[in-house]
Amino acid sequence: MSDHPIDSDSSDQIIVTVEQADALLEMIASDENAGRISSAALSSGLVSLGLAGANGLAGDAARILEPVRAARSQLAIRVVSPSMRGIVRDWRIWPTAPRSVVMRSDVDGVHFSQVDYCEVPHIAALASLLHAGPTIHDGPPYIPADFVAAIRSLDAQGAQDVLNDLVTYGPAESHFAQDCVSGRWSVVTCVGEDMHGREWRTGLHYECFVTDHLHAQIHAPLDEEALAHLSADPTLDAPPRAAIWAMLMGLIVALRI
């Protein structure tokens, strides 16, 4: 992605570079930035775009991102897949009523937009690749810890290598094996976070291995050290997709509004 500023293309959203997005979030998080222009805002081009000024956020950035200041929780969603350009997509949702803010990364930059609070569950389902469909789990009841570790480090090729080895144990004609070998898979990690003092603390989470044929939950800890010291590979459980939807709704309900 280019480091040059990307112009916002409508009053409904702003599209910025990763550097600019980080600067915007830093300005929101730090009250000390109010009343002065941060060096990050200046160097990233936010001031020239009219998105930052002497009083902090400005223009469309101030209007669209205002609800984030009042947010006491956020939902972070990461999708990793070898079939996507750029391998990773990040989403962040700040669920505040009556209006919430959604951030999503894409190949053209980082998008910020405002939505009605009632749309949050649908957007979270879209971001986490959750849709109606059959569940055909004809693969192993586990996923190697090395695969999960590779995903966490954004090593898609390393993760693919682990899957290629896993499917050699058969059956080769299974949907699971075919989806793995062809690279038609994704891993979705959803994490709820609450604000405590001035820090975000991790709350509930779930992680899924997704193909056209299943949406299976990976039972693995988020902590890297805990993952490395597991005595057995994480369980891969494929309940009906309605159960995954219920988990997602439970995670959203647990967030503080």
C-alpha positions as a Markdown table, in Angstrom:
| # | Residue | x | y | z |
|---|---|---|---|---|
| 1 | Met | 0.0 | 0.0 | 0.0 |
| 2 | Ser | 1.2 | 3.5 | -0.8 |
| 3 | Asp | 2.2 | 5.8 | 2.1 |
| 4 | His | 0.8 | 8.8 | 0.2 |
| 5 | Pro | -2.5 | 10.2 | 1.6 |
| 6 | Ile | -5.7 | 8.9 | 0.1 |
| 7 | Asp | -8.4 | 11.4 | -0.5 |
| 8 | Ser | -11.7 | 10.7 | 1.2 |
| 9 | Asp | -14.3 | 9.9 | -1.4 |
| 10 | Ser | -17.6 | 10.8 | 0.2 |
| 11 | Ser | -19.2 | 12.4 | 3.2 |
| 12 | Asp | -20.4 | 8.9 | 4.4 |
| 13 | Gln | -16.9 | 7.5 | 4.9 |
| 14 | Ile | -13.2 | 8.5 | 4.9 |
| 15 | Ile | -10.5 | 6.4 | 3.4 |
| 16 | Val | -6.9 | 6.9 | 4.7 |
| 17 | Thr | -3.6 | 5.1 | 4.7 |
| 18 | Val | -2.6 | 2.8 | 7.6 |
| 19 | Glu | -0.3 | 5.5 | 8.9 |
| 20 | Gln | -3.1 | 8.0 | 8.8 |
| 21 | Ala | -5.5 | 5.6 | 10.5 |
| 22 | Asp | -3.0 | 5.0 | 13.3 |
| 23 | Ala | -2.6 | 8.8 | 13.8 |
| 24 | Leu | -6.4 | 9.3 | 13.9 |
| 25 | Leu | -6.8 | 6.6 | 16.5 |
| 26 | Glu | -3.9 | 8.0 | 18.5 |
| 27 | Met | -5.6 | 11.4 | 18.5 |
| 28 | Ile | -8.8 | 10.0 | 19.8 |
| 29 | Ala | -7.2 | 8.0 | 22.5 |
| 30 | Ser | -5.1 | 10.8 | 23.9 |
| 31 | Asp | -6.8 | 13.8 | 25.4 |
| 32 | Glu | -3.4 | 15.5 | 25.4 |
| 33 | Asn | -3.6 | 15.9 | 21.6 |
| 34 | Ala | -6.6 | 18.2 | 21.9 |
| 35 | Gly | -5.5 | 21.7 | 21.3 |
| 36 | Arg | -2.3 | 20.9 | 19.3 |
| 37 | Ile | -1.5 | 19.2 | 16.0 |
| 38 | Ser | 0.5 | 15.9 | 16.6 |
| 39 | Ser | 3.6 | 15.3 | 14.6 |
| 40 | Ala | 2.0 | 12.1 | 13.2 |
| 41 | Ala | -1.0 | 14.1 | 11.9 |
| 42 | Leu | 1.4 | 16.5 | 10.2 |
| 43 | Ser | 3.7 | 13.9 | 8.7 |
| 44 | Ser | 0.9 | 11.6 | 7.5 |
| 45 | Gly | -0.9 | 14.4 | 5.6 |
| 46 | Leu | -4.1 | 14.5 | 7.7 |
| 47 | Val | -3.8 | 18.2 | 8.1 |
| 48 | Ser | -3.6 | 18.8 | 4.3 |
| 49 | Leu | -6.6 | 16.6 | 3.8 |
| 50 | Gly | -8.6 | 18.7 | 6.3 |
| 51 | Leu | -9.0 | 15.7 | 8.7 |
| 52 | Ala | -6.9 | 17.2 | 11.5 |
| 53 | Gly | -6.2 | 20.6 | 12.9 |
| 54 | Ala | -5.2 | 22.6 | 15.9 |
| 55 | Asn | -8.2 | 21.3 | 17.9 |
| 56 | Gly | -7.7 | 17.7 | 17.0 |
| 57 | Leu | -9.9 | 15.9 | 14.5 |
| 58 | Ala | -11.4 | 18.1 | 11.9 |
| 59 | Gly | -13.9 | 17.9 | 9.0 |
| 60 | Asp | -15.3 | 14.4 | 8.1 |
| 61 | Ala | -12.9 | 12.7 | 10.5 |
| 62 | Ala | -14.4 | 14.7 | 13.5 |
| 63 | Arg | -18.0 | 14.0 | 12.4 |
| 64 | Ile | -17.6 | 10.3 | 11.5 |
| 65 | Leu | -15.2 | 9.3 | 14.4 |
| 66 | Glu | -16.9 | 11.3 | 17.2 |
| 67 | Pro | -18.8 | 8.3 | 18.7 |
| 68 | Val | -15.4 | 6.5 | 19.2 |
| 69 | Arg | -14.6 | 9.0 | 22.0 |
| 70 | Ala | -17.5 | 7.7 | 24.0 |
| 71 | Ala | -17.0 | 4.0 | 23.2 |
| 72 | Arg | -16.2 | 1.8 | 26.2 |
| 73 | Ser | -15.8 | -1.3 | 24.1 |
| 74 | Gln | -14.7 | -2.5 | 20.7 |
| 75 | Leu | -14.9 | -5.6 | 18.6 |
| 76 | Ala | -11.8 | -6.5 | 16.6 |
| 77 | Ile | -12.1 | -9.0 | 13.7 |
| 78 | Arg | -9.2 | -10.3 | 11.7 |
| 79 | Val | -9.5 | -12.4 | 8.6 |
| 80 | Val | -6.4 | -14.2 | 7.2 |
| 81 | Ser | -6.7 | -16.1 | 3.9 |
| 82 | Pro | -4.2 | -17.0 | 1.1 |
| 83 | Ser | -7.0 | -16.3 | -1.4 |
| 84 | Met | -7.2 | -12.6 | -0.5 |
| 85 | Arg | -5.0 | -10.0 | -2.0 |
| 86 | Gly | -2.8 | -8.8 | 0.9 |
| 87 | Ile | -3.6 | -11.9 | 2.9 |
| 88 | Val | -5.2 | -10.1 | 5.9 |
| 89 | Arg | -8.3 | -7.9 | 6.5 |
| 90 | Asp | -8.8 | -6.1 | 9.8 |
| 91 | Trp | -12.1 | -4.8 | 11.1 |
| 92 | Arg | -12.8 | -2.8 | 14.2 |
| 93 | Ile | -16.3 | -1.9 | 15.4 |
| 94 | Trp | -17.1 | 0.6 | 18.2 |
| 95 | Pro | -20.7 | -0.3 | 19.2 |
| 96 | Thr | -22.2 | 2.9 | 20.6 |
| 97 | Ala | -25.9 | 3.9 | 20.4 |
| 98 | Pro | -27.5 | 5.4 | 18.4 |
| 99 | Arg | -24.6 | 5.5 | 16.0 |
| 100 | Ser | -21.5 | 3.2 | 15.8 |
| 101 | Val | -18.2 | 3.4 | 14.0 |
| 102 | Val | -16.8 | 0.7 | 11.7 |
| 103 | Met | -13.2 | 0.5 | 10.5 |
| 104 | Arg | -12.1 | -2.0 | 7.9 |
| 105 | Ser | -8.8 | -2.4 | 6.0 |
| 106 | Asp | -8.7 | -3.1 | 2.3 |
| 107 | Val | -6.3 | -2.9 | -0.6 |
| 108 | Asp | -7.1 | 0.7 | -1.2 |
| 109 | Gly | -6.6 | 1.8 | 2.4 |
| 110 | Val | -8.4 | 1.9 | 5.8 |
| 111 | His | -12.1 | 2.8 | 5.7 |
| 112 | Phe | -14.0 | 4.5 | 8.5 |
| 113 | Ser | -17.7 | 4.9 | 8.4 |
| 114 | Gln | -20.7 | 5.5 | 10.7 |
| 115 | Val | -23.6 | 3.1 | 10.9 |
| 116 | Asp | -26.8 | 2.7 | 13.0 |
| 117 | Tyr | -26.2 | 0.6 | 16.1 |
| 118 | Cys | -28.8 | -1.9 | 15.0 |
| 119 | Glu | -26.6 | -2.7 | 12.0 |
| 120 | Val | -23.6 | -3.9 | 14.1 |
| 121 | Pro | -24.6 | -7.6 | 14.3 |
| 122 | His | -25.0 | -7.8 | 10.5 |
| 123 | Ile | -21.7 | -6.0 | 9.8 |
| 124 | Ala | -20.0 | -8.3 | 12.3 |
| 125 | Ala | -21.4 | -11.3 | 10.6 |
| 126 | Leu | -20.3 | -10.0 | 7.2 |
| 127 | Ala | -16.8 | -9.2 | 8.5 |
| 128 | Ser | -16.5 | -12.7 | 10.0 |
| 129 | Leu | -17.6 | -14.5 | 6.8 |
| 130 | Leu | -20.7 | -15.9 | 8.6 |
| 131 | His | -23.5 | -16.7 | 6.2 |
| 132 | Ala | -26.2 | -19.3 | 5.8 |
| 133 | Gly | -25.1 | -22.6 | 4.3 |
| 134 | Pro | -24.5 | -26.3 | 5.0 |
| 135 | Thr | -21.9 | -27.7 | 7.5 |
| 136 | Ile | -19.9 | -30.6 | 6.1 |
| 137 | His | -17.1 | -31.5 | 8.5 |
| 138 | Asp | -15.3 | -34.4 | 6.9 |
| 139 | Gly | -11.9 | -33.4 | 8.1 |
| 140 | Pro | -10.0 | -34.1 | 11.3 |
| 141 | Pro | -11.4 | -33.1 | 14.7 |
| 142 | Tyr | -8.3 | -31.0 | 15.4 |
| 143 | Ile | -6.1 | -28.3 | 13.7 |
| 144 | Pro | -2.3 | -28.3 | 14.3 |
| 145 | Ala | -1.1 | -25.7 | 16.8 |
| 146 | Asp | 1.6 | -24.9 | 14.3 |
| 147 | Phe | -1.1 | -23.8 | 11.9 |
| 148 | Val | -2.7 | -21.5 | 14.5 |
| 149 | Ala | 0.8 | -20.0 | 15.3 |
| 150 | Ala | 1.5 | -19.3 | 11.6 |
| 151 | Ile | -1.9 | -17.6 | 11.3 |
| 152 | Arg | -1.2 | -15.4 | 14.3 |
| 153 | Ser | 2.1 | -14.3 | 12.7 |
| 154 | Leu | 0.4 | -13.7 | 9.4 |
| 155 | Asp | 2.5 | -16.4 | 7.7 |
| 156 | Ala | -0.1 | -17.7 | 5.2 |
| 157 | Gln | 2.4 | -19.8 | 3.3 |
| 158 | Gly | 3.6 | -21.5 | 6.6 |
| 159 | Ala | -0.1 | -22.1 | 7.5 |
| 160 | Gln | -0.7 | -23.6 | 4.0 |
| 161 | Asp | 2.3 | -25.9 | 4.4 |
| 162 | Val | 0.9 | -27.2 | 7.6 |
| 163 | Leu | -2.5 | -27.9 | 6.0 |
| 164 | Asn | -0.8 | -29.6 | 3.0 |
| 165 | Asp | 0.9 | -32.0 | 5.4 |
| 166 | Leu | -2.3 | -32.5 | 7.4 |
| 167 | Val | -4.4 | -33.6 | 4.5 |
| 168 | Thr | -1.9 | -36.3 | 3.5 |
| 169 | Tyr | -3.5 | -38.4 | 6.3 |
| 170 | Gly | -6.7 | -38.5 | 4.2 |
| 171 | Pro | -9.2 | -38.9 | 3.0 |
| 172 | Ala | -8.0 | -37.1 | -0.1 |
| 173 | Glu | -11.5 | -36.8 | -1.7 |
| 174 | Ser | -13.0 | -35.0 | 1.3 |
| 175 | His | -14.3 | -31.5 | 1.0 |
| 176 | Phe | -11.9 | -30.5 | 3.8 |
| 177 | Ala | -8.8 | -31.8 | 2.0 |
| 178 | Gln | -9.8 | -30.2 | -1.3 |
| 179 | Asp | -10.5 | -26.8 | 0.2 |
| 180 | Cys | -7.2 | -26.9 | 2.1 |
| 181 | Val | -5.0 | -27.9 | -0.8 |
| 182 | Ser | -6.7 | -25.4 | -3.2 |
| 183 | Gly | -6.2 | -22.5 | -0.6 |
| 184 | Arg | -9.9 | -21.9 | -0.3 |
| 185 | Trp | -9.8 | -21.3 | 3.4 |
| 186 | Ser | -9.8 | -18.5 | 5.9 |
| 187 | Val | -9.3 | -18.0 | 9.6 |
| 188 | Val | -11.5 | -15.5 | 11.4 |
| 189 | Thr | -10.6 | -14.2 | 14.8 |
| 190 | Cys | -13.2 | -12.2 | 16.8 |
| 191 | Val | -12.1 | -10.5 | 20.0 |
| 192 | Gly | -14.1 | -8.3 | 22.3 |
| 193 | Glu | -12.3 | -5.6 | 24.3 |
| 194 | Asp | -13.4 | -3.3 | 27.1 |
| 195 | Met | -11.8 | -0.1 | 28.2 |
| 196 | His | -10.4 | -0.2 | 31.8 |
| 197 | Gly | -8.9 | 3.1 | 32.8 |
| 198 | Arg | -7.0 | 4.1 | 29.6 |
| 199 | Glu | -6.3 | 0.6 | 28.4 |
| 200 | Trp | -8.1 | -1.9 | 26.3 |
| 201 | Arg | -8.4 | -5.3 | 27.9 |
| 202 | Thr | -9.2 | -8.5 | 26.0 |
| 203 | Gly | -12.6 | -10.1 | 26.9 |
| 204 | Leu | -14.4 | -12.9 | 25.1 |
| 205 | His | -13.1 | -14.3 | 21.8 |
| 206 | Tyr | -13.7 | -17.0 | 19.3 |
| 207 | Glu | -11.7 | -18.2 | 16.3 |
| 208 | Cys | -13.0 | -20.1 | 13.2 |
| 209 | Phe | -11.6 | -22.0 | 10.3 |
| 210 | Val | -13.8 | -21.2 | 7.3 |
| 211 | Thr | -14.3 | -22.8 | 3.9 |
| 212 | Asp | -17.3 | -23.0 | 1.6 |
| 213 | His | -18.4 | -26.2 | 3.4 |
| 214 | Leu | -18.0 | -25.3 | 7.1 |
| 215 | His | -17.5 | -22.6 | 9.7 |
| 216 | Ala | -15.6 | -24.5 | 12.4 |
| 217 | Gln | -14.5 | -23.2 | 15.8 |
| 218 | Ile | -10.8 | -23.5 | 16.7 |
| 219 | His | -10.5 | -24.0 | 20.4 |
| 220 | Ala | -7.1 | -22.3 | 21.0 |
| 221 | Pro | -5.9 | -19.7 | 23.5 |
| 222 | Leu | -5.1 | -16.2 | 22.3 |
| 223 | Asp | -2.0 | -16.0 | 24.4 |
| 224 | Glu | 1.1 | -17.1 | 22.3 |
| 225 | Glu | 2.9 | -18.7 | 25.2 |
| 226 | Ala | -0.2 | -20.7 | 26.2 |
| 227 | Leu | -0.6 | -21.8 | 22.6 |
| 228 | Ala | 3.0 | -23.0 | 22.4 |
| 229 | His | 2.7 | -25.1 | 25.6 |
| 230 | Leu | -0.6 | -26.9 | 24.6 |
| 231 | Ser | -0.3 | -30.6 | 25.4 |
| 232 | Ala | -2.5 | -31.4 | 22.4 |
| 233 | Asp | -3.5 | -29.7 | 19.1 |
| 234 | Pro | -6.5 | -27.4 | 19.3 |
| 235 | Thr | -9.9 | -29.0 | 18.8 |
| 236 | Leu | -11.7 | -28.2 | 15.5 |
| 237 | Asp | -15.5 | -28.2 | 16.2 |
| 238 | Ala | -18.0 | -27.5 | 13.5 |
| 239 | Pro | -21.5 | -26.8 | 15.0 |
| 240 | Pro | -24.4 | -25.6 | 12.9 |
| 241 | Arg | -23.7 | -22.0 | 11.7 |
| 242 | Ala | -26.6 | -20.8 | 13.9 |
| 243 | Ala | -24.5 | -21.8 | 16.9 |
| 244 | Ile | -21.6 | -19.6 | 15.5 |
| 245 | Trp | -24.1 | -16.8 | 15.1 |
| 246 | Ala | -25.1 | -17.2 | 18.7 |
| 247 | Met | -21.5 | -17.0 | 19.8 |
| 248 | Leu | -21.0 | -13.8 | 17.8 |
| 249 | Met | -24.2 | -12.3 | 19.3 |
| 250 | Gly | -23.0 | -13.3 | 22.8 |
| 251 | Leu | -19.7 | -11.6 | 22.2 |
| 252 | Ile | -21.5 | -8.4 | 21.1 |
| 253 | Val | -23.9 | -8.4 | 24.0 |
| 254 | Ala | -21.0 | -8.8 | 26.4 |
| 255 | Leu | -19.5 | -5.5 | 25.2 |
| 256 | Arg | -20.2 | -2.4 | 27.2 |
| 257 | Ile | -22.2 | 0.2 | 25.3 |
